Amino acid sequence: MDEHNIENSEISGGVSFDFRGFLFKALNLWKLVLLCIGTALIVAYFINVRKENVYRLSTLISVESDQNPFFTANTSISFNWGGVSGKVGKVMTTIRTRSHNERVVDSLEYYMTYLSQGKYNKIDVYTASPIVVTLDKSKGQMLGQPIGIRVIDDSKFELYTEFLTTSKQVQHYLDKRKFFVDVPQGVFTKIYNFGEHVELPFFNGVISKREGRVFAPEKEYFIQFSSFDFIVRHYQIGVGIVPFSGSSSVLQMSLKGTNKAKLVDYLNATAAILSKAELERKNLYATNTIKFIDSSLRAVNSNLKDVSDEMNDFRKQNKVFDVNEEMTKLSEKLRQLDFQKENEKSKLNYLNSLEKYLNTKTDYTKIAAPTSVGIDESNILSSVSKITSLAIERQSLEYTNKEGSPVFRDLDRRLDAEKNVLLETIDATKSTISGQLNNLNRTIANLESELGGLPEDQQQYLKIQRKMDISQEAYDVYLAKRSEAAIVKAANVSDIIMVDRAKDIGNPPIGPNKTLNYMMALMVGFFAPMFLIFVIFLLDNTIHGSDEIERLSNIPILGLVGKYNYKNNLVVFEKPKSAVAESFRAIRSSLQFIYNRQGRTEGKTLMITSSVSGEGKTFCSINIATVYALSGKKTILLGLDLRKPKIFGDFDINNEKGVVNYLIGENTFEDIKYSSHIDNLDIVPSGPVPPNPSELLMSNNLKVLIKQLRDTYDIIILDTPPLGLVTDALELTQYADATIFMVRLDYTKKGMLSLINLKHKVGEVKNISFVLNFYKHKTNHNYGYGYGYGYGYGYGYGVYGNAYHEGNGKGNLWHRFKSLLKRL
């Protein structure tokens, strides 16, 4: 024996992974893998047939630049709403906002679902339902529980549900409040007429027949209400918006769901509400301008009325007279100057109001157009337009961003910078206008001094006439500007145009992906048991085949004993033609080769041991002794397992006297020897269990007995205790010419081979060989020989540490499960 090779085999066996062994383990459990795959495919099938089809529909919208068909070069009022580039991002953000989806859900009442009973579960039928519900949104509707509607006839229906508790949560969809109401516990049913108002603690509304739908008698439908915020969140997350085919202004909205009609309505309603909101945003600037002009018109109209009254009073009190042509021209000049003065005052008032508004307000979306008072300063027009656009952008982002976020900080910084520029421009413009007013005042004063030569009543008449003309002209100008602003507002169109409406054109379902589900089932069904087998294989430290023994030890394998179910241990004697009997004859032949090498002329001894109890050493001892006896060899079976005697039971002898009695000097050898019913085979049982078995085996009496037996018998079989747990067997190795170490497949631990390797290495055990018990041809990974039958005489003792205690011999549940797996 090469000791170095033994060490190497132990080390390599401890760190290497036996892939071939794992593969054969998996192949041995192919039924389990097949069962798992079949189960997974069945689960996938039920998932596929129970899940509703999922569809995806889409619509296209275009974001155009701000245009109005009534804007021309001659239009005196201009509105600047910004360009397209920033608007696309705003539209994409708006579609994902909570406020926008709230408006869509509220308009479509998607918090109410129409259901009908399908094959496996309730399905959403939406407008395919023959009933339509008109809700009383000011009253509560029960959340989360279907309310059944059973059609009785064309005029009546039964409303029913079942309450497991005495309170239910309801929601007012008008103000979105939630609260609990008391309900009658148990089954609730009541009959109503179609069109009748139903007023219950958990439902309030009118159930009517939907036009164009056919009623089926006794058909059941359901309505179910969901939390408004939950539904809004569902669509807010579900709706998708992306640029279409690389276009910078065309967007594609998409939505997934189980009911295509609902998807169509939601997408089209989203686009319509978005377009309407955008138009309202565009009209906001024009609306503010019209409000400003209306307030100016009221003031001018009041002034015109006062001047007209003043002229009428003057004419009643004075005669009508003529003014010469020169004075008339002079008066006309004064009227024009006064009109210019009023225009400049209007501009100055607008700038003062704008300056005050910028310094005291934070909402800059209500600024009127500067052109409404004739201000055409490009810097002012540009700054007002930028401030208004930034304010509207900030307002739209308030639904998706928290105050103080980086987006708001950037917008506020840009607003403040633009506002400071506008305020400086206002100051400069006000100085210019003030200078123009001073010049106008001086010119008017000079012209009025020229009129000083006229009589006082004529001067008074000209002043009143001039004031009336100025007021009338101002009124006409404001009226014209208001008309222009109203026409611009009326002609406004939304910048968001629906290019391609959502429509059900037979779109195929996109889910569930049945093929993928089956593939996943195959993978899970295959890899799950394979992983389980892998874990069991890693945790399994028992020996399963001869190749493992060859890998873990250099001790030779003497023979194989198969598994065979039989009533006792006398298989060789009672079944001499069985495969087990042949395996023991093969072991006898191999032993003969060992004995011949030793050249002994006296009787030969054979020690049979194992690592723990239950590995078949007593069975092997009895049958090897039998094959020698049947071959004509005078054989004796010596029971030296003093801790747990067993060999007496199969030969119908008692264990009252045995080796123990001989070793303590109580009986002679002839007193303890029994002749068996097998020719040439004598039996010496162990005798009663002593308190000091090791000391007895070390006594000189045993040495004398062995020497005596060598002179009398051809073969002496020593049935010894397990070598792995007690030292008794080591005391007996000095008497053994050959030693058999029993290895029971699927039972003996791999670590026990390290123990016997070490004892063989240091010389404590010599001429040792392995005999594999419970050998099954299909579990052996290397060898093609073997018999495939064997015996099945099981002991059920477990580990040797418990073997000397009485037990019921039954394994626990885990061992039974492992045994079941091994039989697959």
C-alpha positions, 0 to 999 in steps of 0.5 A: 500500500502506498501511504502517500497515495492514501493521503492524496486521495483523502485530501482530493476527496475533501475539496473536489466536487464529484460532477459525475456523481451529481449527474448520476444522482440527477438521472436517478431522480428523473421522475422527480424532475419530470414531475416538477416540470409537469407541475410547473407547466400545469400552473403556467397553463392555469395562469394563462387561461385565468389571466385576461388579455392585455392590450396596448393602444396609442394615439398621436398628438402634435404640439404646434407653435403659437399661431392665430389666424387673425394676427396680421401686420395691422393688428395693434395688439400682439400676444407672445405665448412662446415657441414649440421647443419648451412646450413639448416638454411641458406637455409630456410633463402635464400628461404625467401630472396628478391634476391632469389625470384627475380631470380625465378620471373624473370626466370618464367616471373610471372609479366605477367599474362595470363587471360580469362573471367570467369563467374564472373571475369577474371581467370588466365589460365597460360599455358592453354592460346593458345597464348604465349607472348615474351616480349621485356624487354628493353621497357616498359609494361603497369602496372595494366590494362588488354590488350585484345587479340581477336582471328580473325583466325589462322593468325590474332588477334586484340589487344584492350584496353581502356584508361580513361586517357592520361598517363599510368605507364609502367615498363622496366623488364630489369632494373626494371625502372618505368615511365609514357608514353602518350597513346591515350585516349579512345578505342584502337584497332589494328589488327596484325599477329601472330609472328609480333613484336608489338611496342606500348607505352604501350606494346612491344613484340611478340604474337605467337600461343602456340604449342598444343593449339587449337584456338577458333574463336572470343575467347578473352584472356588478358595479364596483367603486374604487378609491379615486386617488388609487385610480388616478395613480393607476393611470398616472403611472400607466400612461406613456408619452414619447416622441414619435419617430424622432419628431420634435413636435409629434408625441405618441401616447400609449396605455395598457389595459384589459378593456380596449374600449376603456383605453380608447376613451381614456386616450382620446379624453386625455388628448381632448382635456389636454387641448382644452387646458392648453387653449385656456392657458393661451387665452389667459393673456388675452382675457387679462388684456380684455379685462384691463381694456374693459376697466379703461373703457368704463373710466373713459365712458364715465368721463365722456358722459360727464363732458357731454353733460357739461356741454349740454348745460353750457348750451342751455345757458349760452347762445350758439355762436360761431368761432372764426376759422383761425380759432377753430384750427387752433382749437383742433391743434389743442385737441390733438395735443390733449389726445396725445397727452391722454395717451401718454398718461395711459401709458404712464398709469399702466407702467405704474400699475405694472411696477406696483404689480411686480413688486407686490404680487407673486403670480405673474400670469395676470399681466395685461398686454402692454400694447393695449395702451399703445406701449410698443417698447420692444424691451418691455414687450419681450420682458412681459412675454418672458415673465408670463411664460415662466410664470405659467411654466412654474404653475404647471410644474407645481403638481409634480414638484415640491416647493424648494426643488432645484427646478423651482429654484432655477425658474425663480432665479430666471423670473427675478432676473427678468423682473429686475430687467423689466423694472429698470426698463419701466423706470427708463420708459417712465422718465421718457414719458414724463419728459414728453408730458412736460413738452406737451403741457408747455405746448398746450399752455402756449396755444391756450394763451393765444385763445385768451383774446376770445370772449370768456364764453367762447373760450369755455365752449372751446375747452368743453368741446375739446374735452368731449372730442378727446374723450370720444376719441379715447373711447373709440380707440379702447373700443377698437382695441377691445374688439381686436382682443376679443377677435384674437381670443375667439380665433384662438386654437389649441396648439395641441392637435390630435393627429391620430385618434385612438381606435380599436382596429383589432389590435392583438393582445400583448399579454399575458405572454403565454409562450414566455410563461411556458418557458419560465415554467420549463425553466423553474420546473427543471432548475428547481428540482435540480437545485434541490438535488444539488443541495441534497448532493452537497449536504449528503455525506454518505457513500453511494457507489464504488467509485466514491470509495476508490476516490476516497481510499486505496484500500481494495474492494473485495466484493459486492453484496446486493440488496435482497428482501428476505426473512432472515440472515441465512440467505446463502443456506436457504437460497443457495442459487440466489445472486447474494449467495453467488456474491458471497462465493466470490468473496470466499474466492477473493479471500482464498487468494489472500490466505494463499499469499500468507502460506499458513497451514493452520486455521485462518481467521477472518475479522468482519467489522464496520464503522457503525451498527447497521451496516451488515457485518453480522449478516456478512459474518453468518453468510461467509461462515455458511459458504465456507461450511458448505464448501466442506471447510470446518468453520466456526462463527465466533460472536465477539460483539460483546456489547450487542450480541445478535448472531444467536437469533438466526440459529435458534440458540440462546445467548445465556452462555457464550464467549463472555462466560468462557473469558471469565472462566465460568464455562469451558469451550465445549459448554459454549459451543453450539452445532448449527443445522448447517454442516461443518458450521459451529456457533459460539454466541457472545453470551450476556453483555458484560460491564467490561467488554474491552478488558475481557477481549484483552485477556489471555484467555481469548489468545488461548481460545484463538490458538485452540480454534486454529488447531481445530477449525479451518476457518474462524469467523470473528464477528466484532463490534464496529471499529468506528465507535469502540476500541474492542475491534482494535484489540481483535486485529492481532488475531485476524489473518484478513479483515473485511470492513463493511460499507453499506451504500447510502448509509456509511458516512464518507468520514468513516473511510478517513478513519479506517485509512488512518488506522491502516496507514499506521499499521493498526489494521492489516490485510483489510478489504472493503465489502460493499453492502446494499449494492444496487447496480443502477446507483453505481457510477463506475462499475458495470459488474454486480448482480442487481438483486442483493438482499434487503435485511435492514436493521434500523439501529441508526448510529452505533452510539444508540445501538445498544439501547432498546428502540422502536427501530423506526426512522424519523420523517426526514429519513423516510422522505430521503428513502422515498427520494432514493426509491424514485 
